[in-house]
Amino acid sequence: MTSNEARPSIRLSPMQVPKASDVLATELRERILSGEYPEGTPLPPERELVVQTRMSRATVREALRILEVQGLIRIKAGRAGGAFVQHPGEDSVADSLELLIRGRQIRLASVHETREAIEPSCARLAALHRVPADLRRLEAANEAIASSGSLDAFLEANVDWHVAVATASHNEILTGIMIALSRAIYTTTRNEGFVNEEIRTLTVKAHRSVTRAIKDRDADAAARRMGRHVHAYAQAALEVEDRTAITLPDHDDEDEDA
């Protein structure tokens, strides 16, 4: 046996080498999310980042663009401008989820199923954690719904109310999810155009019933009433999607645990 025959054959798999801009963006992202860079902290100017990292200006700019899209920095123009750290908020969650819903063309049924899964929990938490400002926002949305004339005004007030319930839960993740779901529901409902006077009347009644439970700090009632409301709305919307007749069941203000 020759020495060449005894030598093992070495094979390497293809390797994915990350882009330099991704490496820099990841490094800055981790420092921001870990709290090393507090909100409002200015990042070094581009030319300084180029010197510190020994990367090209194009690479540094691409890394900053990545962080800006992710909502981790904001770019200000002018003499006092630059890149400033900002922490992700509820809108960041909403924007990402909205891109998922629209980009993957997720079925409306899945959106409604998600609402039915989380909105009763939002209402329950709202009853436990709401503060006077939350109640004022809910009541303002209720008044706007009741007095709305156009379909757009009604739908906008409706979205405001559902987001207000989530906000009153004081859970940022749930609030972000609800903002995204409400955007999807608003767009679909506006396009379908199935909202009539009966649906408006029943929506006003359901919202006031849930609001009353939240105000009374009755978490169980708030969850039950919200569950009935979003389920009825989902059934109506899906029936329209199937091109069948729709009706929303009328629920008494008093709870019926059937």
N, C-alpha and C positions, 0 to 999 in steps of 0.2 A: 504494500500500500504506500503510495507516494504521500509526501507531506501535504500536497494540495488536496488530495482525496480525503485526508483525515480532518482537514480544516472545516468546521461547521459553516453552513450557509447562513449569512445574516440578512434578514429582511426587515425593513422598516415600513411602517404604515404611513400614509400621507398625514401630515401634521397641519393643523389649522393655527396659524400664527395671528394673534389679535392685532388689529390696527393700532398704531401708536396713539391716535386720537381716542380710541376706546379705552386704552390703558390709562391715559391721563384723566379722562372723564370718570373712570371707575375710582381712581385715587382721590380725586376731589369729592366725588359723591360720598364715599365712605367717611371722609373727614367732616362733611356737612351733616350727614345723618347721625354720626356718632356724637355730634354736639361740639366737636373741636372748633368748628367755625360757627359761631352764633349767628342768628338771623340779623341781617343788616351789615355783616362784615364785608368790607370791600376786598375782592380778590386782587392780587397784584396786576398791574397793567399787562397787556399782551406782551410788550417788549421785555418786561421783567420775567414773565413766565417762559418766554423763549430762552432767556439766559439761564434761568434756574433749571429748566428741564432739558435743555440742549435739543429741543425739538424745533421743527420749523414753525413759522408763524401760521401757515395754513393748517398745520396739525393742531396748534393751540386754539385757533379759531373754531375748528370743527369740534373740538372737545367742549368748548364753551357753548356752542350751538346745541350740542346734545343735552347739556345740563339745563339750558334755557327751555328746551322743549319738554324736559321732564319736570319743569317748574321748580328747580332747585336754585336757580339764580335769575335775576332780572337785569337786563341791560339798560343802562341810562346813557343817553347821548349828552354831548356838551362838555364844557370844561370840567364840571364836577361829576362827569359821568364815569362809566366803567361797569364792571360786573359785580353785583352785590348778592350775597347769600340770602335766600328766602326758604323757609321751610314749607313743605307741601301741605296744602289745606284740603278742604272738602272738594273744592273744584278740581283738584288734581285727580282724586278718586273718580269723580263724575266724568271728567274728560276721558280718562282711560277706559272706563266701562262703556261710555257712549261709543267710542271707537270700536270696541269689541262687538257691541250690539249691531252697529251699522255695517262695520267692515265684514263681519261674518254673516250678515243678513240673518241674524238669529230670529227664529219664529216668534210671532207675537204671543203665541201660547206660552212660550218659555218666559217671556217678560212678565206676563200675568201670573204665572206660577211663582215666580220670584217675589212679586208683590204680595201674593197671598201668604208666602212663607215669612216675610219680614215685617210687613206693615202692622200686623197685630202686635208684634214685639215692640215696634216703635211706639205704638199707642200705650202699651203697658208701661214701658220705661218713661214715657212722657208723663203719665199719671203719677209716677213715683218721683220724678226729678224736675218737673216743670217749675218755673219761677214766674212772677207776675208779668215780666216782659214777654214770655212765651204765650201766656193767655191773651195778652193784647194782640199779638200777631195772629193768633188763631181767630179771634173775634173779628179782626179787621178783614181777614180772608173770607170769613163767613158772610160779612156784610157785602163785600165785593161780589161774591158769588150770587147772593140774593138780588142784588141790584144790577147785575150785568145785563147789558142789552144784546150785544153781538156775541157770536159764537166764540170769537177770539178772546173777548173779555172774560167770558165764562170759563174757558179752558185755562187761561192764565191764572185766574183767581183759584181755580180748582187745583192747579199745580202748586200755587203758593200755599194752599192749606195743607196739602199732603207733605210738602217739604217742611212746613212749620211744625207738623206733628213730629217728624223725624228730628228736627232741630231741638224740639222740646225734650227729646230723649237724652240730649247731651252726650250722644255717642257719635263721634265724628265719622266713623266708618259707615254706620247705618245712614247717616245724613248724606254722605257722598254717594252711596248706592241709590238712595231715593231720588237725588237730583238727577242722576242719569236715567233711572227708570221713568221718572216723570217726563223728561224730555222725549223719550221714546213714545210714551203713551200720548202725550200732547200731539206729536206729529201724526201718529196713526189716527187718533180720534178726529183731528181736524180734517184729514184727508177723507176719512170714511163719512163724516158728517151725519152721524146717527143720533146726535144729541137733540132731543125734542123737549117740549115744555114739561112733559111728564117726568123725563129723566132729570131735568133741572130741579124740579120740585122735590123729587125723592133724594137727590144728591144733597140739597140744602138740609133736608130733614136728617139724613144720615150723619152729615158733618156736625150738625148742632148736637146730635145725640152723643157722638164720640167726644166732642169738645166738652160737653157737660160732665162726662165721666172723668175726663182728664182734670177738669177743674175741681171735681169732688175727690180727686186722688183715689178713684176706684179703679185700680189697675185691671182687675178681672173683667169688669164691665167694658172698659175701654178696649181691651183686646178682643172681646167677643163682638162688640159692635163694629169695630174696624174690620174684623174678619168677615162678617156678613156683608159689609159694604163693598169691600174689594172683590169678594167672590161674585156678588151680584153684578158688579160692573164688568168683571172678566167674562161672565157668561153672556152678557149683552153684547160685548165687543166681539166675542168669538162667533156669536150667532150672526152678526152682521157680516163677518168675514166669510161665513158659510152661506151668506145671502138668504137667511131665513128671517122670519119675523122676530122682533125683540120686545121684551118687556122686562122691567126691573121690578122685582118683588118689593112690596111695601112692608117695612118692618116697623113695628111699634117702638116707641122710645123705651118702653120697659123691656128688659131682657127676657128672652125665652130660650132656655137652654134645652133645645130640642136636638 
